[in-house]
């Protein structure tokens, strides 16, 4: 088991393979990464076990970058060799615990939409047991407690789940669990105040998984990280931005990219469009493209103008347009339309609310129609 892996990663998703893992791989070449990565697979099915073996294979795994950047076609492939080891939480728990005891400095995660949910089967007996917890928050709690009791230094955690204030939210979930388990108050204080839970935003469309490991992704990529004193970065990279204005990055992605996706999905559902229609194909429909442009220009960008963020928003929107017409990515509207009602609530409704709070007097007929609301 390699002991030179200061980055521990929970999750083997195609997104992490083509985002964080790729960034670390490129930074290692320049001597600007903390070190290599140990990956923990938590699902335990046969396909996942094959994936962790392939991720840590000596020759690495492929990431294909396909699309357009600055008006030019990009079609490149890179072998990523940043992953030094792969572990199955069910069978390698002792090895993972040993790694966290002293070697690991940074924990990265992307555990999916339900990753922060708890399991009724987890309990305080797992602190002393050699059995891994079921839920991700309980796994973190047990590992961090093990590190604390062995005198390990505080750790920096970078959740990459698509949750607003993801670091703060995960810290609170784990802290509540520590209190529910009646763990030592000194440990809970260390967990909350000494460990650094970083809010961050990830932005890259990774449209396809390769087997047994690898991914196809667009050229655009961003990892915006909220600056915190004392945090340890996994790497330095041109696409990794440390900022004290994370909320502005979150707004741009949510209201210009995500809201546009959901608007297209709304039209796809309402008009009973082709089942396999992609974002790029929808952008090629003059009627739908015209409606989307009217939404951006007339109903969304004025909100950014009201916030004093119009120039940044327009620059980001230029990238979004280029990303949406990428012919290489099969980004299906059927996939975007999953959990549609909840996505409308999170992506469209805040635009209406914010326009009202800013007293813009802004007609937003397309947003109101999508939300099935009557204009005030």
HELIX and SHEET records of a PDB file:
HELIX    1   1 UNK A   14  UNK A   18  1                                   5    
HELIX    2   2 UNK A   20  UNK A   29  1                                  10    
HELIX    3   3 UNK A   46  UNK A   55  1                                  10    
HELIX    4   4 UNK A   93  UNK A  102  1                                  10    
HELIX    5   5 UNK A  124  UNK A  127  5                                   4    
HELIX    6   6 UNK A  136  UNK A  149  1                                  14    
HELIX    7   7 UNK A  166  UNK A  180  1                                  15    
HELIX    8   8 UNK A  185  UNK A  189  1                                   5    
HELIX    9   9 UNK A  190  UNK A  194  3                                   5    
HELIX   10  10 UNK A  246  UNK A  252  1                                   7    
HELIX   11  11 UNK A  253  UNK A  258  3                                   6    
HELIX   12  12 UNK A  259  UNK A  270  1                                  12    
HELIX   13  13 UNK A  279  UNK A  283  1                                   5    
HELIX   14  14 UNK A  286  UNK A  295  1                                  10    
HELIX   15  15 UNK A  296  UNK A  300  3                                   5    
HELIX   16  16 UNK A  301  UNK A  306  1                                   6    
HELIX   17  17 UNK A  310  UNK A  324  1                                  15    
HELIX   18  18 UNK A  333  UNK A  336  1                                   4    
HELIX   19  19 UNK A  340  UNK A  347  1                                   8    
HELIX   20  20 UNK A  349  UNK A  357  1                                   9    
HELIX   21  21 UNK A  365  UNK A  370  1                                   6    
SHEET    1   A 6 UNK A  83  UNK A  88  0                                        
SHEET    2   A 6 UNK A  37  UNK A  41  1                                        
SHEET    3   A 6 UNK A   7  UNK A  10  1                                        
SHEET    4   A 6 UNK A 106  UNK A 109  1                                        
SHEET    5   A 6 UNK A 156  UNK A 159  1                                        
SHEET    6   A 6 UNK A 196  UNK A 198  1                                        
SHEET    1   B 4 UNK A  72  UNK A  80  0                                        
SHEET    2   B 4 UNK A  61  UNK A  69 -1                                        
SHEET    3   B 4 UNK A 214  UNK A 217  1                                        
SHEET    4   B 4 UNK A 206  UNK A 209 -1                                        
SHEET    1   C 3 UNK A 200  UNK A 203  0                                        
SHEET    2   C 3 UNK A 222  UNK A 226 -1                                        
SHEET    3   C 3 UNK A 240  UNK A 243  1                                        
END                                                                             
